[in-house]
């Protein structure tokens, strides 16, 4: 989300009657009470599949490539193991060379030395050791012990993939799919994703399902997309589980709420905060017919305990409205504040209304304006409207009036024009021609910068 411009509140001091001059808040927008849970990842249009899973390549001191049994062995080495392993490597044992190389890379019992690891890996890879070929691909792609060399990465990944390595095939497919230092080639990406997917690689299955869904070098086929997505989810791959849950929840796919809950619960039980939040959202949405505030609170709290802003917002909103818990404005503020400070627009809006009305603490118009502005810059029309009214109440501050006019006009893009028309016309009459020109210019600039966030007009 783009950063919010500073508020036009003059010196920052607020007139004593600032809050009194603003019309009372009679209700909270329906969009805040029932936020749209369905995040259109799998089904959204995009230049490139959004489900592509990044190559499992570490950019830190330890290489996290769990497919390598030899890496696990390298990490578990003891001092007693090191001498015999080095002797075998010196004698030319390729498996020992690979294990010792990975120990050098991971810094296991040895000083980290990617240059020495590369020498050992190259020696083993030239003898056709698959794990060494895989590791060579990673070293070349990431630039471990050498400058990055994508062409060599493709060479080594291809050799390993041709010997049946699904990890190498997946990484190779990702390079072709994203054009990572090589010519992008969707056909080759699809071929290698299929190879790895059929060998049982869950990440490849997830990516193959995306290609089927989008019809990229494969016939568009949602039946095949869901088939491969399910295979990945059945292996416990959380991104696949979430996609399946969202797929089941969408009305155009049958709106199978119970199936979606089952998948979300599986991901939530694996500790995924996003799934925990989405479960909470399902259980507070009356339209889905599974209203259960007790369950919602349980899942929101689990996510909030992981410092997830969605979970914090869910808890704060329940305390604010007294849903499943006694209404408690102090608790509402306590949970909404961190969510708002981490960029959750609905939390920003609710917290702003609390500051404006003095709920859970004293009236604080400046804080209300700050949080309204953050939500307004996200494109929330209700926040733009409330912010415009706040700023318009200080009729003696020309800068405030310019900003008020800007936000109220932007709010008109979504809200009924009659809601803001009177105030907008009043402000036009108060602004000088130069101020009006400034406001119109700011409106045009805002729309240009934020148009992707705006609803269809």
BAGUMAR-631614 format. One record per residue: residue in one letter; z, y, x of N, C-alpha, C in turn. Coordinates in steps of 0.001 Angstrom, whole numbers, plus 500000, padded with zeros to 6 digits. Atoms other than C-alpha are relative to their C-alpha. Layout:
# BAGUMAR-631614
AZYXZYXZYX...
***
This chain:
# BAGUMAR-631614
X500000498819500842500000500000500000500000501233500879X500019498814499169499140503401501442501296500768499896X498764499239500010502005505637502378499897501149499016X499985498951501008503073508155499774500073501363500652X499884498652499451502475511840500509501350500592499632X498695499418500266505550514026500640499993500717498664X499883499360501305506826515411497373499958501516500129X500067498541500009506076518999496541501190500541499220X498786499528500658509663519956495694500575501216500731X499531498806499313509839523151497718500927499634501141X499034500252498928512927523107499931500708498680499842X499314501263500235514055519823498434501186500163499069X498904499767500928516719521482496297499483499887498572X500397500226501387516642520630492623500769500949499096X499355499116500956517351523091489861501038499235499192X498974500705500770520578522214487954499485499468498674X500519500443501290518547521895484783498733499158500156X501224500750499710515798519882486448499858498807499084X500079501222500797516629516618484669500046500306498509X499863499717501420517525518266481389498679500413499368X501252499483500537514067519770481009498954498916499774X500964501084500124512322516393481166500273499237498718X499786500776501221511792514550477886500695498684500302X499260501248499734514074511500477558499074498807500092X500749501252499914512820508052478511500390499160498801X499676500737501217512598506212475239499817498510500154X500227501436499830511378502877476506499460499741501392X500576500434498741510368500932479554498643499400499698X501342500529500287506631500141479723499980498480499917X500120501455500176505703496662478544499548499330501285X500490500597498766503947496099481864501122499761500996X498872500205499102507307496390483624500853498845499504X499186501075500565509165494099481257499349498642500190X500726501265499886506490491437481405498868500152501015X501050499847498986504644491789484730499059498811499995X501000501062499933501470489802485173500314499079501162X499610500928498946502483486691487070498811499401500718X501112500767499456499049485234487650499318500787501105X500641499349498864497932486248491121498657499324500227X501314500651499969494171485633491157499510499726501417X500426500323498640493876484069494597498847499007499972X501017501048500003491928480876493948498758500443499250X501138499674500852489742482354491250499395501371500282X500482498633499790489272485861492606498710500026500799X501224499828499224485950487046493887500343500696501306X499759499393498691485935487912497580498846499638500910X501101500319499089483419488044500415500195498665500700X499695501241499299485170485087502019501096499287499236X498952500698500733487334482351500477501375500465500452X498673499518499650490875483647500288500917498858500406X499117501128499731492279480153500724499826499435501404X500164500528498658491087479660504286501334500014500733X498735500125499287494069478408506237499755500275501466X500213499616498607494396479947509659500138498813500933X499867501085499031493918477662512661501435499882500471X498614500218499587497183476119513725500117500190501503X499984499649498585497219477909517052501088501025500219X498899499081499751500281479594518480499535501140500882X500230498867499121500128483028519985501306500341500715X498712499807499364503675482643521277500165498964501091X499795500850498833505247480650524059499832498522499703X500058501416500324505252477360522180498812499719499106X501165500342500804502084475773520842500442499153498816X499565500703501201502709474701517250498812499234499413X501084500820500533500102471995516709500599498631499723X499184501163500305502019469291514914499211498701499993X500796501226499993499089466855514885500136499257501325X499939500635498683499715466143518519501314499236500175X498819500801499684502135463280518957500416500225501449X499682499792498598501891463998522661500778501298500213X499228498777499879503194467511522159501457499733499628X498629500365500366506221466102520343500674499243501142X499445500750498878506692463715523230500342500942501155X499749499054498917506409466574525720501270500799499747X498816499211500328509075468520523900501293499198500113X498797500829499960511461465583523946500279499424501387X499808500529498649511182464938527669501412500302500517X498743499775499296514379464538529684499701500035501495X500196499972498548514872465012533413499673498622500552X500262501364499545514856461243533802498550499598499749X501393500334500325511379461100532197499008500714500910X500947499119499340509840463849534273499379499398501256X500521500577498756509525462067537629498948498927499763X501012501025500278507752458935536302498740500567499354X501173499405500653505487461108534129499117500693501030X500772499323498965504431463230537094499289498998500910X500619501024499158503767460096539143498775499411499315X501140500541500744501506458682536410498854501014499958X501038498969500061499669461994536113499283500116501338X500609499929498679499096462126539874499110498795500275X500807501210499819497729458590539680498759500006499114X501209499882500821495163459744537137500113499456498601X499832500471501375496668458449533867499735501160499046X500374498843500817494957460700531283501029500363498930X498973499696501000497682460361528646501170500728500654X498920499323499280500303461339531214499577501416500382X500494498666499665498139464253532327500096500936498791X499965499185501206497886465492528759501436500351499623X498597499754500347501604465104528071500628501005500961X499447499086499010502512466873531317499429501406499808X500614498698500258500043469665530536500685500699498829X499341499405501161501649470215527140501435500376500314X498654499633499558505058470225528799499966501311500775X500165498728499297503829472978531119499787501146498999X500293498955500977502506474905528123501244500380499200X498823499745500826505684474534526088501206500431500822X498867499654499157507932475192529065501116498986499910X499013501068500130509684471842528610500390499482501372X499457500450498714511832471143531702499233500575501188X500842499436498948509210473080533664499783501479499704X500372498618500219508349476695534181498665500037499273X501251499959500748505651477614531697498873500409500933X501115499763499088502339477475533510498724499521499310X501209500382500723499210477513531353498837499722500937X501080500264499047496952477607534395500066498557500489X499842501392499570498373474301535658499748499045498836X500255500822501179498317472917532108498500499840499781X501445500037500219494629473806531870499321499047500976X500572500924499008493826471917535080500197498559499559X499697501371500430495533468783533775499237499636498730X500699500281501257494003469065530300498509499775500233X501426500139499747490489469536531611499698498629500617X500182501296499347490882466437533789500055498873498967X499867501038501022492067464336530815498887500092498963X501057499827501001489519465823528408498671499466500507X501246500516499434486687464943530776499954498477499996X499972501454500146487828461333530411499955499574498529X500157500326501411487482461561526617501288499819499237X498730500090500731491157461791525634499984501017498863X500172499134501158491070463199522092501032501121499983X498959498971500025494411465013522305499720501084501030X500332499019498968493277466700525508498816500856499569X501137499228500501489958467706523927500453501012498950X499463499080501006491832469187520968500705501175500674X499249498960499319494142471078523294499089500930500788X500960499157499289491219472317525382499357500997499031X500559499099500999489690473741522222500949501141499683X499002498981500319492914475579521467500192500958501170X499837499147498826493352476838525008498821500963500133X501193499156499883489775478142525042499949501040498879X500056499066501118490019479710521595501050501105500136X498899499043499944493365481398522226500124500709501336X499896499366498699492956482213525891501274499651500733X498847500459499246495815480152527298499548499603501404X500350500331498626495547480083531089498608500432500401X501382499587499757492094481690530893499646501072498982X500468499093501050490218484460529065499455499177498826X500546500741501145489266483384525522498514499704500187X501392500412499889486001481462525455499667499190498741X500231500635501293484914480707521888498922498918500070X501066501000499862481776478839522936500568498689500537X499362501196499470483841476431525014500951499383498980X499123500538501045486322476124522132499199499135499035X500865500784500891483482474975519865499597498697500675X500406501198499262482344472524522559501096498937499965X498922500984499943485749470872522904500439499539498614X499665500413501364486566470916519186498970498985499478X501054500903500475483217469259518500500160498610500600X499806501300499358483850466499521030501169499248499358X498840500655500608487292465797519557499709499612498555X500313500294501400486017465998515970499071498798499884X500919501142500035483227463551516731500704498686500307X499203501209499776485918461121517852501022499786498885X499154500230501168487659461459514505501215500885499882X498845499109500095490129464304515077499842500954498820X500078499106501154490732465992511737500519501391500341X499508498680499581492700468782513425498882500803500651X501098499309499328489747469639515644498916500376498997X501025499713501001487352469412512703500397501186499131X499523498879500814489505471782510659499895501312500770X500081498775499213489767474331513463498552500413500252X501413499726499802486037474038514125499388500607498737X500497499479501273485270474576510442500458501433499775X499479498647500175487489477638510402499274501002500887X500742499096499125485679479119513362498643500331499395X501295499751500621482348478692511585500150500808498707X499814499306501275483751479931508271500310501471500181X499580498620499783485220483115509723499162500735501031X500767499369498941482742483749512522500884500441501142X499042499669498951485530483675515094499348499895501372X500632499959498691483632484689518187498686499263500085X501272500717500055480590482697517109499254500444498750X500777499670501184477829483035514538500599499299498787X499463500592501220479242482510511065498974499049499404X500911501021500516477770479357509533500734499217498917X499295500633501109478981478332506074499636498524499847X500424501394500123476949475120506127500774499111500974X499240500784499023478603473874509326501485499978499636X498603499978500431481978474999508009500238498953498921X499842500969501077481477472927504883499937498563500530X500138501352499429480370469879506914501287499565500690X498790500373499262483430469949509157501231499989499114X498885500080500950485832470753506341499972498660499262X500098501270500714484514467728504462500408498837500908X499638501064499067484845465545507541501514499876500138X498548500019499848488482466545508019500694499667498692X499390500267501302489252466453504295499947498519499665X500125501429500290487932462921503930500878499147500908X499087500700499098490080461951506912501450500232499616X498650499809500501493106463211504987500690501262500437X499362498767499562493732466641506516500195500928498801X499689499218501195495492468708503836499425501410500071X500562498652499880494407472101505193498497499986499744X501440500101500238490789470978505208499710499750498524X500181500250501436491141469675501659500143501287499202X499809498713500661492447473053500565498785500897500189X501157499154499728489586474874502236498726499474499351X501170500584500649486978472437500927500012500317498507X499917499670501418488242473062497404499562501440499747X500420498602500148487713476789497936498486500127500076X501453499941499880484130476222499042499318499485498737X500560500510501257483431474127495943500163501041498887X499752499032501077485006476759493716499044501186500095X500854498833499815482884479527495218498519499655500104X501392500389499872479719477498495595499385500447501304X500496499589498688479371478276499308499512498783500775X500660501124499331476908475807500861500317498671499334X499732501174500823478113473349498220499738500413498556X500180499628501401477267473208494512501320500493499417X498779499524500635479751475244492503500498498925499045X499498501143500749481962472547491028501523500075499963X498553499861500090485483473280489796500699498655499843X499391501335500070486079469600489075500285499488501405X499790500394498615485605468855492766501038500909500670X499030499064499425487587471974493661501425499562499674X498655500410500411490592470795491661500355498637500599X499753501313499399490209467249492985500541500141501420X499575499840498613490503468360496612501278500834500092X498771499217500038493163470906495753501194499095499699X498932500939500360495224468141494171500346499087501162X499736500851498839494814465925497235500870500735501025X499203499214499050496176468725499414501411500214499470X498678499775500595499014469452497007500844498736500038X499270501265499978499957465793496851500587499693501376X499449500165498653500563465975500594501081501033500311X498931499030499822503047468781500074499580501307500630X500465498735499439500873471656501288500285501113498988X499517499014500961502574474636499646498892500918499470X501054499152500576499509476954499374499170499275498944X500766500771500993497660474172497527500817499808498728X499130500177501162500629473542495247500017501278499158X499982498735500730500786477235494342498681500255499288X501303499795500638497057477393493665499846499125498762X500098500888501165497249474395491343500845500519498848X499123499478501046500171475893489465499354501190499300X500637498819500589498332479179488967498740499630499234X501194500485500700495189477320487992500382499476498617X499563500567501279497044475410485269500483501083499046X499410498965500845498675478589484004498961500907499364X501001499065500507495478480536483473499476499543498641X500463500379501344494388480614479784498633499331500005X501342500581499987490773479820480671499984498574500525X499895501381499530491970476573482254500959499181499150X499173500757500936494033475499479268501404500526499831X498656499451500123497233477419479892501070498936499904X499031501101500020499207474259480660501273500448500708X498797499408499419502588475894481183500891498934500630X499120501043499466504503472654481678499478499452501324X500568500478498737502091471442484360500218501033501095X499790498936499015502327474810486098501446500014500471X498589500019499625506121474671485999500282498843500954X499786501152499133506022471209487539499554500255501430X500484499699498652503916472381490465500843501079500669X499171498939499422505911475576490948501358499454500443X498705500575499630509141473573490954499894499195501289X500171500767498772507749471323493638499983500926501217X500034499055498885506964474297495876501343500701500161X498710499322499944510232476004494970501054499117500660X499043500930499393512207472898495933499767499853501499X500294500001498568510468473087499304500422501309500655X499477498750499473512002476529499681499054501175499931X500972498908500046508969478669498845500475501082499038X499465498905500806510198482055497594499009500457498936X501004499569500984506910482938495864500038499109498765X499912500924501133507172479814493704501269500243499198X498736499736500687510792480601492899499885501242499115X500192498786500795509824484086491725499107499717498798X500917500268501113506942482794489621500661499152498928X499243500750501001509250480297487940500897500942499204X499183499034500712511637483109487139499182500807499014X500857499211500880508761485122485682499573499207498769X500380500837501148507692482202483482501134499933498992X498866500202500900511183481773482063500498501297499356X499653498761500707511468485477481091498847500510499153X501183499552500734508007485735479528499956499310498636X499959500586501342508340485203475780498650499457499571X501337500436500430504575484845475389499695498574500437X500267501360499517504642481595477374500839498946499287X499237500935500823507192480050475047501029499164500744X498991500758499230509658478887477720501170500905500364X498961499021499705512227481675477471501323499320500323X498741500604499559515312480642479433500554500865501131X499493499064498999517203483414481205500873499321501038X499155500705499041519620480981482797499168499413501133X500869500548498963516812479182484612499339501117500809X500637498891499298515111482468485432500942500583501050X499028499439499063518270483828487037500210499090501190X499820500966498908518687480659489068498880500117501030X501137499949499066515190480890490542499899501369500674X500029498676499384515303484649491069501036500104501120X498937499895499007518585484306492932499633499235501274X500421500756498818517155481618495214499020500809500841X500975499188499260514270483914496112500669501229500611X499312498818499488516531486946496486500847499652501214X499219500438498847518733484961498854499144499877501252X500926500011498873515628484736501045499444501397500282X500403498602499826515291488523500878498608500265499454X501313499812500621512196488230498695500087501131498972X499894498880500937511521491510496821499743499617498555X500225500442501374510209489666493778501260499420499388X498741500537500487513474487780493457501017501097499774X499074498881500147515466490964493984499664500813498746X500407499288501212513428492721491298500383499216498753X499679500811501159513881489810488901501474500068499643X498561499901500252517656489885489309500370501392499507X499668498635500391517844493665489092499605500302498569X500471499755501363515793493750485902500861499288498971X499148500720500951517964491107484245501332500730499809X498750499243500129521125493108485015499767501311499263X500301498740500661519442496299483834499901499820498489X500235500208501425518446494847480455501015499063499358X499003500910500551521373492448480068499391498720499483X500688501231500417519162489366479888500566498814500779X499397501166499365521145486202480615501285500315500727X498759499541499373523957488253482144500451501253499254X499568498726500596526134491097480868499295501162500693X500670498842499418524370494403481368500920500653501026X499195499450498913525559495862484674499103500918500828X500896499057499354523897499016485927500210500062501516X499745499986498559525605498924489322499308498820500686X500672501173499432524342495381489957498490500174499955X501443499762500107520916496417488731499526500866501163X500377499135498875520778499220491284500080499244501325X499793500707498731522098496925494012498817499104500325X501117500911499754519212494465493570498657500717499994X501290499298500057516442496908492668499740500824501255X500188499119498837517048499121495705499280499322501159X500738500614498889516043496629498438498580499604499613X501356500351500435513074495463496351499108501239500023X500777498752500007511936499067495870499702500464501416X500197499546498628512421499856499539499021499118500765X500970500886499365510231496890500443498646500057499294X501328499741500558507375498179498278499687499356498683X500269500621501298507803496399494931499844501111498957X500225498834500865506215498908492492500798499970498703X499213500066501233507961497641489350501461500323500270X498628499656499629511313497850491137500115501496500252X499990498561499746510427501365492273500058500774498692X500017499293501286509690502395488692501351499898499303X498725500162500693512868500928487223501112500762500708X498967499290499257515022502350489999499868501508499778X500221498572500263513449505767489464500552500398498635X499476499675501334514292505651485750501521500022500016X498542500024499922517880504773486649500526501264500668X499599498748499357518166507734489022499789501176499053X500299498893500903516578509971486413501031500108498887X499047499996501122519011508927483679501452499908500452X498624500130499533522065508477485898500612498670499640X499489501332500312522414504752485190500453499297501277X499468500672498823524621502910487634500428500957501090X499629498982499032525449506155489402499648501368499452X500257498635500460524929509887489222498501500255499858X501393499569500116521701511591488174499535500506501364X500546499599498698519519512075491252498497500186499827X501405499737500306516221513741490395499115499854501227X500820500110498790515036513847494004499689498546500312X500242501428499767515490510083494422499084499427498932X500886500462501068513866509506491039498554500347500343X501358499572499667510851511509492164499446499187501161X500455500768498835510689509651495481499507498618499583X500405501349500396510556506227493830498858500022498988X501153499877500890508249507378491045498720500184500818X501198499722499206505865508664493701499496498738500697X500418501240499347505876505341495554499243499110499024X500678500823501011504973503494492338498712500670499538X501197499280500424502504506214491362498862499803500988X501042500210498993500645505808494634499474498574499989X500498501361500174500363502111493868499002499932498850X500926499961501125498425503129490761500656499780498660X499304500238501264501115502724488077499970501274499165X500201498803500813500168505146485309501307500537499437X498728499548500556503647505236483781500800500796501028X499296499283498939505095506302487136499335501343500262X500711498738499820502392508951487542500397500997498902X499638499162501136503263510270484099501410500557500150X498616499548499865507026510392484690500147500971501175X499931499110498846506556511972488117499407501364499654X500610498741500402504234514585486655500937500836499153X499061499261500841506811515523484032501158500561500818X498906499521499154509561515772486647499580501239500787X500460498891499180507534518044488870499657501224499148X500388498894500879506297520131485937501212500756499479X498815499350500546509873520924484911500447501195500840X499638498870499137510267523277487879498840500990499986X501143499115500210507916525970486617499930501134501028X500012498915499020508893528383489412499418499584501343X500475500522498714507540526154492193498514499681499895X501447500188500097503796526479492637499534498675500545X500395501294499425503510523418494874500333498853499062X499616501033500963505384521337492326499014499943498842X500925499963501136503039522478489583498650499394500376X501254500595499549499975521539491623500116498479500007X499801501451499953501384518052492220500181499427498605X499793500474501371502486517742488603498666499853499285X501326500050500639498987518543487402499208498795500510X500741501130499407497505516010489815500454498672499392X499510501302500479499765513152488682499744499815498507X500226500137501440499398513877484968498531499727499698X501440500269500201495604513973485208499694498547500383X500217501395499597495651510655487105500559499038498964X499421500865501028497925509176484451499081499893498794X500920500018501131495330510121481837498921498933500153X501025501013499791492954507616483443500352498704499273X499547501256500602495055504840481892500694500241498666X499262499729501229497398506310479298499114500728498998X500737499262501011496202507761476033500005501481500355X500117498613499568494939511246476707500963500900499248X499124499155500792497071512651473894501411500060500562X498657500042499436500214511667475800500201501130500996X499864499021498923499517514071478651499205501275499774X500950498894500145496920516480477275500696501349499875X499331498715500223499352519180476116500589500544501292X499375499558498749501283519296479384498937500386501023X501071499693499051498075519225481433499407501372499706X500575498706500366496670522180479494500962501134500325X499003498984499671499929524100479911499986500301501496X500017499812498555499801523525483658498743500724500454X501236499311499641496165524635483863500152501510499793X499814498584500295497220527920482312500933500674500996X499041499446499042499989528341484898499437500078501412X500529500056498645497921527524487976498984501106500253X501026499039499596495895530100489852498692499239500240X501264500692499713492197529327490414500040499233501316X499911500690498708492989528434494034500856498746499887X499137501171500179495829526108492997499286498919499194X500728500979500815493652524470490362498941499294500832X501011500605499129490886523900492921500664499012500970X499274500895499099493436522410495307500380498710499282X499590501171500766494735520077492595498813499081499708X501171500816500313491252518939491593499502499272501246X500407500632498743490410518249495234500934498824500333X499039501074499742493609516184495637499786498826499050X500283501069500968492770514225492479498795499184500449X501202500705499540489308513401493815500296499162501229X499657500745498782490721512361497198500841498776499674X499150501136500369493357510157495569499168498890499369X500827501014500661490818508395493372499119499276501009X500839500631498981488575507775496362500799499016500837X499173500843499137491420506345498442500598498811499267X499267501026500731493019504285495670499167499298498942X500816500573501075490082503326493471500123498490499874X499873501452500164490391499581494283501228499584499218X498790500353500733493856499659492730499938500435498544X500030499442501334492728501389489574499414499023498982X500593500822501060492053499617486277498590500478499692X501335499608500427488545499634484884500112501116498970X499922498871500938487953502896483113498789499993499081
***
